[in-house]
Amino acid sequence: NRVLLQAALLESPDDAYLHYQLGKDWEAHDDFEQAVVHHARALARLPPEGHAAPFRHDLVTRLLFCMKKLGQHAQALNLAEAELPYQGESPDFFFALGDLLLDWAAQEPVRADELLPMIESSWLRCLEIGEAPQIEGAVLGRGSFLAAHNLAIYCQCLGQTEAAQAYREQADRMRPSRRG
């Protein structure tokens, strides 16, 4: 797949979709540096308004994830701030943002006081939005049980046992049944 994508990019070097797909390929092979290069190239070639390209939402979420994996926290936060007007109704966006901020707080504990409220508000925003299956690339659970699960762990780590238990119960209620 990579060889075909690279060949296609030789003919169409400004094709955002080809860069997006090549970034996904690098990401699947844990080469986050190359994934960031191609995801960033794809994003730079797309108009920012709304979801101009159906894959734009997934692209932004993947780029945040890959930047987190590379420890590019500040740059990823800048990206998230720039994308907020376009991704404000995406639980996937806020879920990725919460994960990014948590990773940053773990890497730089001195920033925890600043980042912890932002982490919590990101995952709470996921629950406020709820599931968004109409958005291409949306992942089931990021607007419900996965966000509640993360909030349960977050609260437990902060010693907020009652809140942690409430979020665990909420996650259990939201989780799709395995019966059927």
C-alpha positions in Angstrom: 0.0 0.0 0.0 2.8 2.4 0.9 4.6 1.9 -2.4 1.4 2.6 -4.3 0.7 5.7 -2.3 4.2 7.0 -2.7 4.0 6.5 -6.5 0.6 8.3 -6.6 2.1 11.2 -4.6 4.9 11.5 -7.2 2.2 12.3 -9.7 0.0 14.4 -7.3 2.2 15.8 -4.6 -0.4 18.1 -3.3 -3.2 15.5 -2.9 -4.3 15.8 0.7 -6.1 12.5 0.7 -3.0 10.6 -0.5 -0.9 12.3 2.3 -3.6 11.3 4.8 -3.6 7.7 3.7 0.2 7.5 3.7 0.2 9.0 7.2 -2.2 6.3 8.3 0.1 3.7 6.8 3.1 5.0 8.7 1.0 5.3 11.9 -0.1 1.6 11.5 3.6 0.7 11.5 4.4 2.9 14.6 6.5 5.4 12.6 4.9 8.4 14.1 7.5 10.8 12.7 6.5 10.0 9.2 2.9 9.8 10.1 3.0 13.4 11.5 4.8 14.6 8.3 2.1 13.3 6.0 -0.8 14.1 8.3 0.5 17.7 8.6 0.9 17.9 4.8 -2.6 16.7 4.3 -4.1 19.1 6.8 -2.2 22.0 5.3 -3.8 21.2 1.9 -7.4 21.2 3.3 -9.7 24.2 3.8 -10.4 24.7 7.5 -14.1 25.5 7.3 -16.2 22.8 8.8 -15.6 19.3 7.5 -14.7 20.3 4.0 -13.2 16.9 3.4 -15.0 14.0 4.9 -11.7 12.6 6.3 -10.6 15.9 7.9 -12.0 15.0 11.4 -10.2 11.7 11.4 -7.0 13.4 10.2 -7.0 16.0 13.0 -7.6 13.3 15.6 -4.9 11.1 14.2 -2.5 14.0 14.0 -3.1 14.8 17.7 -2.5 11.2 18.6 0.8 10.9 16.6 2.1 14.2 18.0 1.4 12.9 21.5 3.3 9.7 20.7 6.3 11.9 19.7 6.0 14.1 22.8 5.1 17.1 20.8 2.6 18.3 23.4 2.9 22.0 23.0 2.6 21.9 19.2 -0.3 19.5 19.5 -2.1 21.8 21.9 -1.5 24.7 19.4 -3.1 22.5 16.7 -6.0 21.7 19.0 -6.6 25.4 19.8 -6.6 26.2 16.1 -9.0 23.3 15.3 -11.4 24.0 18.1 -13.8 26.1 16.0 -14.1 23.2 13.5 -14.0 20.2 15.9 -16.1 21.6 18.7 -18.8 19.0 18.3 -16.5 16.0 18.1 -16.2 13.7 21.1 -13.2 12.1 19.3 -11.4 15.4 19.2 -11.9 16.1 22.9 -11.1 12.5 23.8 -7.7 12.8 21.9 -7.1 16.2 23.5 -7.7 14.7 27.0 -5.3 11.9 26.3 -2.7 14.3 24.9 -2.9 16.5 28.0 -2.7 13.5 30.3 0.4 12.3 28.6 1.9 15.8 28.9 1.1 15.9 32.6 2.7 12.5 33.1 5.8 13.6 31.1 6.1 17.0 32.9 4.5 16.7 36.4 5.4 20.3 37.1 2.6 21.2 34.6 0.0 19.0 36.3 -1.8 21.8 38.1 -2.3 23.6 34.8 -3.2 20.5 32.8 -5.4 18.5 35.1 -8.5 20.8 34.8 -8.1 20.8 31.1 -7.9 17.0 31.0 -11.1 16.7 33.0 -13.0 19.3 31.0 -11.9 17.5 27.7 -13.4 14.2 28.8 -16.5 15.9 30.3 -17.0 17.6 27.0 -17.0 14.2 25.4 -19.9 13.2 27.6 -21.7 16.5 26.9 -21.5 15.9 23.2 -22.3 12.2 23.3 -21.8 9.8 20.5 -21.5 11.3 17.1 -21.8 8.5 14.5 -22.6 11.0 11.8 -19.0 12.2 11.9 -16.8 10.2 9.6 -14.1 8.3 11.5 -15.9 8.6 14.9 -15.0 5.9 17.4 -17.8 4.3 19.4 -17.4 5.1 23.1 -15.5 8.3 22.9 -18.7 10.2 23.6 -19.9 7.8 26.3 -18.4 4.8 28.1 -14.7 5.4 27.1 -14.8 9.0 28.3 -16.6 8.0 31.5 -14.0 5.2 32.1 -11.2 7.7 31.7 -12.9 10.1 34.1 -13.3 7.3 36.7 -9.6 6.6 36.5 -8.8 10.3 36.7 -11.0 10.8 39.8 -9.6 7.7 41.4 -6.0 8.9 41.0 -7.0 12.2 42.6 -8.5 10.4 45.5 -12.1 11.4 44.5 -13.5 7.9 45.2 -17.2 8.8 45.1 -16.9 10.5 41.8 -14.7 7.7 40.5 -17.4 5.2 41.4 -20.1 7.3 39.8 -18.2 7.5 36.5 -17.5 3.7 36.6 -21.2 3.1 37.0 -22.0 5.5 34.2 -19.4 3.8 32.0 -21.0 0.4 32.7 -24.5 1.7 31.9 -23.3 3.2 28.6 -21.2 0.3 27.4 -22.9 -1.7 24.7 -24.2 -5.1 25.8 -22.1 -8.1 24.8 -25.2 -10.2 24.5 -26.6 -11.0 21.1 
